[in-house]
Amino acid sequence: MRLWLSLWGLAWAVFGLTAFTLTGRPGWAAACGVLVVLVLVDLAVIVHRIHQGPHFQPGRSVPPYEPDHGGRRPYGH
């Protein structure tokens, strides 16, 4: 869902950038340009997360981890 919303936002930001540039509104064009950059960074993060694949989520059959009781134990023991 986040991917599609970012693509939708990218389309509107590019439209705004183009429209404001053509009508001679440099302030609004710059704002839309900044928005385009932010949306592209967000899309890069989304695609990176998609390529990472699903992460392991234990189910009901996996017992919880043993709680940390404090203190330091030597490695390997």
C-alpha positions in Angstrom: 0.0 0.0 0.0 2.8 2.4 0.9 4.4 1.8 -2.5 1.3 2.8 -4.4 0.7 5.8 -2.2 4.3 6.9 -2.8 3.9 6.5 -6.6 0.6 8.5 -6.4 2.4 11.2 -4.5 5.3 11.2 -7.0 2.9 11.6 -9.9 1.3 14.7 -8.2 4.6 16.2 -7.2 6.0 15.9 -10.7 2.7 17.4 -12.0 3.0 20.3 -9.6 6.6 20.8 -10.4 5.9 20.9 -14.1 2.8 23.1 -13.7 4.4 25.6 -11.4 7.6 25.8 -13.5 5.5 26.5 -16.6 3.4 29.2 -14.9 6.4 31.0 -13.5 5.9 30.2 -9.8 9.5 29.4 -8.7 8.7 29.1 -5.0 5.9 26.6 -5.4 8.1 24.8 -8.1 10.9 24.5 -5.5 8.5 23.1 -2.9 7.3 20.5 -5.3 10.9 19.7 -6.3 11.8 19.1 -2.6 8.7 16.9 -2.4 9.8 14.9 -5.4 13.2 14.3 -3.8 11.5 13.1 -0.5 9.2 10.8 -2.4 12.1 9.3 -4.3 14.0 8.6 -1.1 10.9 7.0 0.4 10.5 4.9 -2.7 14.1 3.8 -2.5 13.5 2.7 1.1 10.4 0.9 0.2 12.0 -1.0 -2.7 15.0 -1.9 -0.4 12.6 -3.3 2.2 10.8 -5.3 -0.4 14.0 -6.8 -1.7 15.0 -7.8 1.9 12.1 -10.2 1.9 9.9 -11.3 4.8 11.6 -11.4 8.2 11.1 -14.4 10.5 8.1 -14.0 12.9 7.8 -16.8 15.3 4.4 -18.5 15.5 2.5 -19.9 18.5 4.5 -23.1 18.4 7.8 -21.3 19.2 8.4 -20.8 22.9 9.5 -17.3 24.2 13.1 -16.5 24.7 14.6 -17.1 28.2 14.6 -13.7 29.9 17.9 -12.0 30.7 18.5 -12.3 34.4 21.3 -9.7 34.4 24.9 -10.0 35.1 27.7 -10.9 32.6 28.6 -14.4 31.7 31.7 -15.3 29.8 31.4 -16.1 26.2 30.8 -19.8 25.4 29.2 -20.7 28.7 
